[in-house]
Amino acid sequence: MRELGLSQKELGARVGKSQAWVSQELLRTPEQVIRYLWARDPEAVQRLLHALQWTPEEFSRETGIQLPGAEIPGSIPVVRYRIPVIDAGAGPPMWNEGAEYITLHIPELRGKREEELFAVRVKGDSMEPTLRDGDIVVFWTGGAPEPGRIVAVHVHWDGVIVKRLQRYNGSWYLYSDNPDHPPVPLTEHDRVLGVAATLVRKM
């Protein structure tokens, strides 16, 4: 916190907690609080790591607190991926030479090749509450497009969209998690580009 110039109030706001939570809980019994959050609210742990600019491995190394499921520091090199980001509604990533890039180093991507990954910035509320406007979802082109999976699809009428794939009466449909948006059929002109690998939550 000191190195980043973060006050208790600022850190609490970034994690979605109060200043009192930081001073009276996190800083007093950090290991107990982190393990509780990991079990009950893992997204809060991810927000904390993001605010402190640490990977899970770096967090464990610096604090001595081992996150369940995190690699033992030094056991496996951290792989950093440079991934193109496109906005929902744009063309596929291979058609967007001017796309911006993000660099990620998170366990969910381990074992995948960088060229198999791309990301889409969510637009609108059709996938709420799972995905929010501005969230970035990383997709893997090697994943199996199975029913129930969140996929990035290039549709002929709306560019790349992010939906949940479902099968009904022998046909494939693209569903929104927000019930205000009706499902649409997946046509022969549409192309599933990849399945969701991980979420980068908008801060």
WOZINOR-V46424 format. One record per run of one state. SS is the DSSP state (alpha for helix, beta for strand, coil for the rest). FROM is the first residue (numbers start at 0). TO is the last residue. If there is no record, write none. Layout:
SS | FROM | TO
SS | FROM | TO
This chain:
coil | 0 | 6
alpha | 7 | 14
coil | 15 | 17
alpha | 18 | 25
coil | 26 | 28
alpha | 29 | 39
coil | 40 | 40
alpha | 41 | 51
coil | 52 | 54
alpha | 55 | 62
coil | 63 | 79
beta | 80 | 86
coil | 87 | 91
alpha | 92 | 94
coil | 95 | 98
beta | 99 | 103
coil | 104 | 105
alpha | 106 | 108
coil | 109 | 112
alpha | 113 | 115
beta | 116 | 120
coil | 121 | 134
beta | 135 | 139
coil | 140 | 148
beta | 149 | 154
coil | 155 | 157
beta | 158 | 167
coil | 168 | 169
beta | 170 | 174
coil | 175 | 182
beta | 183 | 184
coil | 185 | 189
beta | 190 | 199
coil | 200 | 202
